[in-house]
Amino acid sequence: MKPSLPDSPVKPALLSVLCSAIACAVFLVPWQRMRHSHYFGAYLVLSLVIFGAFAFLSLKFVGDLRVGIESERWPEAKIERLRTHLLSHYYTALHIGLFLAFIIFGLFLERRFRGLSWGCFLFAQTLSQLRIALKPPRPSTPPIRWDASTPIHSDHWGHR
């Protein structure tokens, strides 16, 4: 018998954040020390594979969350709890802080913290994708019926 977790919108959101954190960990590897190693090529290939796999999984889980919300797989009460949590001001401040850390580490502390800069950028992008997936849908507006409208008329057209 296979154990399973309860189906909720929190599960793909947490898995997306976890996969993004693992993909960001690749940027924290001290490349300067490994550059002179005989196995530098193997480290580089392994890091690219880990980064690519976990970045792909992160995007896949965000897509699963978006599809689950659009197909109404979960009740609105479960989605609303996660929505109010991720769309709160704290996550907005975290998103802005990660973007500022990306700029500061990338521009001013480039030599020491370049990897951390890109890790902050990737994590901010994951939070942004989650927030976009959880935004409430816009109310649909009926299409404009141009055939039902009256023609535009003015007595002053062509006069100066």
N, C-alpha and C positions, 0 to 999 in steps of 0.2 A: 504494500500500500504506500503510495507516494504522499508525503506530507505537503500540504499546500497552505499558503498564507491567505487570509481573507481578502476577497476582491474589493479593493477600494482605490480611489484616485491617489491616495497618499503613496501607495506602493510604487507606481511608475515614477512619481516625482522624486521619491527618495532614492530609487535605483539610478535615476538620471544624475542626481547630485553626487552619489557615490562614484559612479563611473567617471564623471567629470573630475572629481577629486583625484582619482587614480591616474587619469590622463594628465592632470596638472602636476602630479608628482614626478613625471618624467623630466619636467623643466628644472627640478631641484637637484638633479644629479650634478656633481662637481665635474664638469667636462674638462676643465683645465688640468686636473690631475690625471685623468684617463687618456688624455691626448697623446702622451708619450708611452702608453702601454702597447704591448704587442696585440692586444685584443680590442683595440679601439674600434675597428670595423664591426666586430661582433656586438660590442656595446651599442654602437650607433644603430645597427639594424634592429637589435632587440628593443631599443628604446622607441624607434619609429613604429615597430609592430605593436608594442604596448600602447603607445599614444593613439595610433590609428584605430585599433580595436576598441579601446574604451571610449574614444571620442565618438565613434560610430554607434556604440551601444547607448551612449548618453543621448544622442540624437534620436535613436530608435525608441527609447523609452519616452521621450518628449512627444514623439509622433503617436505612440500608443495612448498617451494621456489625451492628446488632442482628438484622436479618433474615438476614444471612449466617451469623451464629453459630447462630441457631435452625434454619436449614435445613441446617446442617452443610456449608456450601460449602467451608470450609477444614478441613484436618486439625487435630486437637486440639493438636498440637505447635506449630503456628504461632500459634494463639489463646493458648496457654499462655504463650508468650514475651511477647506483648503484654500479657497479663493480669498477669503478675508484674511487668512494668515499670510499668504504670499503677496497679496496686494497691499499689505499694511505699510506704514511709514518706515518701519524698521528695515524692511527689505529694500525699500527705496533708498534709504541711507546706506545700506550695505552695498547696493549696486553702484551708487555714486562713489562710495569709498573705494571699491575695487577698481573703478575706472580711474580715479585719481591716483591710486597706487600704481596702476599700469603706466600712467604718464610720468609720475615721479621716479619710479624705478627705471623706466625705459629711457628717460631723457637725462636725468641728473645723476643717477647712481648706476649708469649703464654697465660699467666694468664689473661691479660686484653682484648686481641683482638683475641681470638681463633675463635669466630664466624665471625668476619670481615674477617679473613684469608680465611675461607671456602667460604664466599660470594664472595671474589675477585676471588677465583679459579673457582667457578661456572660461574661467569660472563665472565672470560677469556675463558672458554670452549665454552660458547655460541658464543662469537665473533669468536673463531676459527672455529666452525661449519659453521657460516655464511660465513666466508672467503673461506672455502673449497667448499661450495655450489656455490659460485660465481666465482670460478677460471675458466678461459676459458678452453674449452675442448682441449685436445691434438690432433694434427692432426693424423689421422689414417694412419698407415703404412700398406702396403699390406703384406700379409703373405709371408714368404720365400718359394720359390718353389725349393725344393731340387732336384726334378727330372729333372729340366731344367739346373742345374749346371753341369759343367764338373767334372770328377773325379780328385781327387788330385793325382799328380804324381811328383815324385822326383827321380832323378838319384842317389842321395846320401844316400838314406835310407838303413840302414843296414851296411854301410861302416864306418870304423873308421879312 
